[in-house]
Each structure stands twice: as structure tokens, then as C-alpha cells.
Amino acid sequence: MKKITAIIIEDNPLALEMLTSDISNNHKEIEILGTATSVVEASKLIRKKTPDILFLDIMLGDGTGFDVLEIFPDLQSKIIFVTASDAHAIKAFKFSAIDYILKPYSDSDLEIAIEKAKNQIQPDKAQLEVLQQAVTSPHNKPEKISLHTSDKIIVVNISDIIRCKSDNNYTTFHFNDSTKILVSKTLKYYADMLKEVGFLRVHQSHLINTKYIKEFIKSDGGYLLLTDKSNVPVSVRKRAEVLEILNSY
């Protein structure tokens, strides 16, 4: 069987040693062509050898993993991103819809990542830009989000999303141009992600972008009229929060 080749780029010596050992001992089908601890070392190594899989740490001593990717814009290697347990980094990967290994990782985490890398479609440029913006500017609010549909990944402007509606384990995104996108993740997943950028879960089945609120109608239990003329019910426990937001305008 033909060996799968790999290069590991990791600036933490202990993490580098552990990942190298885990791959060598538990994934005999992978041949490690070399390792690097910096952007400079990585660029020299990749110029000599192009691996099937690139294990890429996000934060390096002399730059970031994105600097490596910018040096090789046509790199054909499958990328497995590696990141420390950092809230900003985790949020960045969620917004970009790109898989990653979180340090410290388990044997199963590594195995799943390798299997995905063997079969995955490479993240496109737009996804990588979402990830890079969120990682390198953690204090800025994300402007874009990647959405997984059944057959593709679509990068959209967060400001164009009017509301999201739950459909069991799926979520339908409604946009200001009247288009819709059905995504195979729960509403809770997106409510947790988007609450910092002006979204509010006003009901078990509804998440709204508060900038599109037009009116709050107090009759019939209380509901919101949005700028796209849709009516969204407000749960009893969310009513006070909605009124507080409206009174702050």
C-alpha cells in the first residue's frame, strides 16, 4: 500500500514530539517527511517536499500558519489545523466551518482528523479568510460565517442574515435578499456562536438579528415584526430581554 506522506509544523517542542510519536506509532500508513517549528523552516521544507497531509499549528514563533499558506497559495496538501485550547481560536474555527485538532488531543481525535483529511475537500480561500480574520483579530467581531449545506460550503456576510429558524436538527437561514440556506446543525449551535454579534434567541425555534427588528406586537402572547415582514414569536422568558433591547434604541 502506498504510504501517505506528512509534514508537521509545530513550534512547541513537547507537542511536536508527541504528535510525531503518535503518528509514527499509531498510523503506520503515514510517512513523516520532516518537521518544522517556524514559518521560515516550514517554507524551506515544503519547497523540497510536498506532503499529502500538512499538520499545521496556527500560532508559530515567527508568524502564523496562514503565513505558510500565503507562501504556497497553490499547495495541494490536505491540511489538519492544530490549535491550543483557546476560546478565540475555537470560535474562529466554528465561524469558518473548518475542522481542527484541539491540543491536548485524544487518540480518537487524531484518528478522526486523519480519516477526514484523507477524504476531505480542501477549505476554499473564502473559508480560510474567515478563519484568518477571526484568529488574527480576536477582538474584532466576525463579519462572515461559513455555512455547511448538504452539497457545499457557503461563506456569507453575517449582517445579511435576518433570522434563523430551527427545524429539528437543521437550521434555516433567512437573508435580506429573500434567499434561504438550510444547514445541518442545530439552532443552539448558531445561537451560541452569534450571540456576540447582535443575535438573540427569542424563542425555542427562532434566532433573530436584532438590527432587523421593526416592531414588537404585544398582542397574541407577543411577537416581533421584522423588516422582511415576517412574524417571529417571543417566548415569555425572553420578553423582558427583547423589550430592553428595543428601549435601548
DARA-V993194 format. One record per helix or strand of 3 or more residues. SS is the DSSP state (A for helix, B for strand). FROM is the first residue (numbers start at 1). TO is the last residue. If there is no record, write none. Layout:
ss = <SS/SS>
from = <FROM/FROM>
to = <TO/TO>
This chain:
ss = <B/A/B/A/B/A/B/A/B/A/A/B/B/A/B/B/B/A/B/B/A/B/B/B/A>
from = <4/13/30/39/53/65/78/87/100/107/125/144/153/158/161/170/180/187/199/206/210/213/223/231/236>
to = <9/26/36/48/57/71/84/96/103/119/136/148/157/160/167/175/183/197/203/209/212/217/226/233/247>
